[in-house]
Amino acid sequence: MATRLKSNVVKFRQVRREGHSARRSRLPQLLAALAVPVTLAAAGIVGVLYVLTHSAWPADVTARHWLAAPNCFAARSVGLAPARRGEPGYYPSHDADNDGVACEPWPRQSLPVVVRMR
């Protein structure tokens, strides 16, 4: 009985040591896995701050220009529509008729020509 108890204690100590060393070895793997996303996030934040501070427009206008990028609804929501070419909020993809004005309230359409024959 004593030898059985002793062997169980030895096994418990081995498992405990192995488990403890396994936990210790996971930390470098975790740090390595987090290093790339954290570095990319930091680089992204630095890039955004650089562009906001070095833009031709004030920082708030530049931020609204970026927010207007998806579509005309977004441009109207941030108050940059309609926008002329060269102004914040103008994106060529928002200019349907390529006249230099993006997100016009009503698209300009030519009226159909009706020809009457007598």
C-alpha beads as a LAMMPS data file, in Angstrom:
LAMMPS data file: protein, C-alpha beads

118 atoms
117 bonds

1 atom types
1 bond types

-500.0 500.0 xlo xhi
-500.0 500.0 ylo yhi
-500.0 500.0 zlo zhi

Masses

1 110.0

Atoms # bond

1 1 1 0.000 0.000 0.000
2 1 1 2.823 2.380 0.874
3 1 1 4.621 1.699 -2.409
4 1 1 1.428 2.354 -4.351
5 1 1 0.933 5.663 -2.527
6 1 1 4.562 6.559 -3.132
7 1 1 4.272 5.818 -6.866
8 1 1 1.126 7.976 -7.081
9 1 1 2.951 10.838 -5.381
10 1 1 5.836 10.498 -7.819
11 1 1 3.425 10.495 -10.777
12 1 1 1.616 13.545 -9.384
13 1 1 4.901 15.426 -9.051
14 1 1 5.895 14.532 -12.616
15 1 1 2.560 15.650 -14.031
16 1 1 2.680 18.807 -11.974
17 1 1 6.187 19.661 -13.213
18 1 1 5.279 18.917 -16.817
19 1 1 2.136 21.010 -16.582
20 1 1 4.001 23.875 -14.964
21 1 1 6.734 23.862 -17.590
22 1 1 4.109 23.666 -20.333
23 1 1 2.400 26.745 -18.943
24 1 1 5.689 28.590 -18.834
25 1 1 6.473 27.715 -22.460
26 1 1 3.127 29.088 -23.698
27 1 1 4.014 32.658 -22.768
28 1 1 6.598 33.171 -25.538
29 1 1 4.168 31.688 -28.047
30 1 1 1.455 34.049 -26.874
31 1 1 3.771 37.037 -27.075
32 1 1 4.900 36.016 -30.543
33 1 1 1.302 35.619 -31.688
34 1 1 0.379 39.059 -30.357
35 1 1 3.484 40.832 -31.660
36 1 1 2.340 41.105 -35.281
37 1 1 -1.234 42.374 -34.650
38 1 1 -0.059 44.852 -32.013
39 1 1 2.700 46.138 -34.301
40 1 1 0.264 46.532 -37.205
41 1 1 -2.247 48.350 -35.002
42 1 1 0.424 50.716 -33.714
43 1 1 1.662 51.403 -37.248
44 1 1 -1.911 52.075 -38.365
45 1 1 -2.505 54.536 -35.554
46 1 1 0.759 56.338 -36.310
47 1 1 -0.161 56.473 -40.010
48 1 1 -3.610 57.895 -39.333
49 1 1 -2.210 60.530 -36.988
50 1 1 0.435 61.478 -39.549
51 1 1 -2.120 61.926 -42.328
52 1 1 -4.493 63.877 -40.075
53 1 1 -1.769 66.300 -39.043
54 1 1 -0.156 66.705 -42.489
55 1 1 -3.289 67.046 -44.627
56 1 1 -4.156 70.178 -46.599
57 1 1 -7.474 70.293 -44.747
58 1 1 -8.023 70.576 -40.995
59 1 1 -8.044 67.269 -39.103
60 1 1 -11.828 67.182 -38.620
61 1 1 -12.476 67.796 -42.326
62 1 1 -9.955 65.085 -43.269
63 1 1 -11.654 62.629 -40.928
64 1 1 -15.070 63.468 -42.408
65 1 1 -13.584 63.026 -45.921
66 1 1 -12.513 59.490 -44.981
67 1 1 -15.924 58.769 -43.485
68 1 1 -17.567 59.903 -46.738
69 1 1 -15.680 57.299 -48.789
70 1 1 -18.175 54.383 -48.853
71 1 1 -21.099 56.022 -50.662
72 1 1 -23.214 59.156 -51.048
73 1 1 -25.339 58.334 -48.011
74 1 1 -22.194 58.447 -45.877
75 1 1 -21.083 61.708 -47.528
76 1 1 -24.454 63.295 -46.802
77 1 1 -24.378 61.973 -43.231
78 1 1 -21.098 63.754 -42.468
79 1 1 -22.193 66.928 -44.255
80 1 1 -19.874 66.810 -47.274
81 1 1 -22.356 66.274 -50.083
82 1 1 -22.707 67.543 -52.737
83 1 1 -18.967 68.004 -53.291
84 1 1 -17.132 69.431 -56.276
85 1 1 -13.913 68.003 -57.686
86 1 1 -10.993 68.941 -55.374
87 1 1 -13.180 69.488 -52.303
88 1 1 -13.324 67.170 -49.320
89 1 1 -15.971 64.519 -49.798
90 1 1 -15.451 64.215 -53.564
91 1 1 -14.741 60.719 -54.816
92 1 1 -14.923 59.819 -58.519
93 1 1 -17.012 56.775 -57.622
94 1 1 -19.678 59.127 -56.228
95 1 1 -19.837 61.195 -59.421
96 1 1 -22.278 59.198 -61.526
97 1 1 -22.403 61.520 -64.554
98 1 1 -18.743 62.653 -64.361
99 1 1 -19.607 66.348 -64.330
100 1 1 -17.349 67.224 -61.392
101 1 1 -20.093 67.207 -58.752
102 1 1 -20.432 64.134 -56.542
103 1 1 -23.577 63.078 -54.707
104 1 1 -25.944 65.460 -56.410
105 1 1 -29.387 65.565 -54.832
106 1 1 -31.046 64.609 -58.108
107 1 1 -29.090 63.071 -60.936
108 1 1 -29.229 65.183 -64.035
109 1 1 -31.035 63.324 -66.745
110 1 1 -31.833 64.516 -70.197
111 1 1 -35.475 64.572 -71.045
112 1 1 -36.589 62.076 -73.655
113 1 1 -37.081 63.518 -77.077
114 1 1 -40.536 62.889 -78.437
115 1 1 -40.820 62.926 -82.183
116 1 1 -44.321 63.310 -83.562
117 1 1 -44.979 62.035 -86.995
118 1 1 -47.945 63.375 -88.968

Bonds

1 1 1 2
2 1 2 3
3 1 3 4
4 1 4 5
5 1 5 6
6 1 6 7
7 1 7 8
8 1 8 9
9 1 9 10
10 1 10 11
11 1 11 12
12 1 12 13
13 1 13 14
14 1 14 15
15 1 15 16
16 1 16 17
17 1 17 18
18 1 18 19
19 1 19 20
20 1 20 21
21 1 21 22
22 1 22 23
23 1 23 24
24 1 24 25
25 1 25 26
26 1 26 27
27 1 27 28
28 1 28 29
29 1 29 30
30 1 30 31
31 1 31 32
32 1 32 33
33 1 33 34
34 1 34 35
35 1 35 36
36 1 36 37
37 1 37 38
38 1 38 39
39 1 39 40
40 1 40 41
41 1 41 42
42 1 42 43
43 1 43 44
44 1 44 45
45 1 45 46
46 1 46 47
47 1 47 48
48 1 48 49
49 1 49 50
50 1 50 51
51 1 51 52
52 1 52 53
53 1 53 54
54 1 54 55
55 1 55 56
56 1 56 57
57 1 57 58
58 1 58 59
59 1 59 60
60 1 60 61
61 1 61 62
62 1 62 63
63 1 63 64
64 1 64 65
65 1 65 66
66 1 66 67
67 1 67 68
68 1 68 69
69 1 69 70
70 1 70 71
71 1 71 72
72 1 72 73
73 1 73 74
74 1 74 75
75 1 75 76
76 1 76 77
77 1 77 78
78 1 78 79
79 1 79 80
80 1 80 81
81 1 81 82
82 1 82 83
83 1 83 84
84 1 84 85
85 1 85 86
86 1 86 87
87 1 87 88
88 1 88 89
89 1 89 90
90 1 90 91
91 1 91 92
92 1 92 93
93 1 93 94
94 1 94 95
95 1 95 96
96 1 96 97
97 1 97 98
98 1 98 99
99 1 99 100
100 1 100 101
101 1 101 102
102 1 102 103
103 1 103 104
104 1 104 105
105 1 105 106
106 1 106 107
107 1 107 108
108 1 108 109
109 1 109 110
110 1 110 111
111 1 111 112
112 1 112 113
113 1 113 114
114 1 114 115
115 1 115 116
116 1 116 117
117 1 117 118
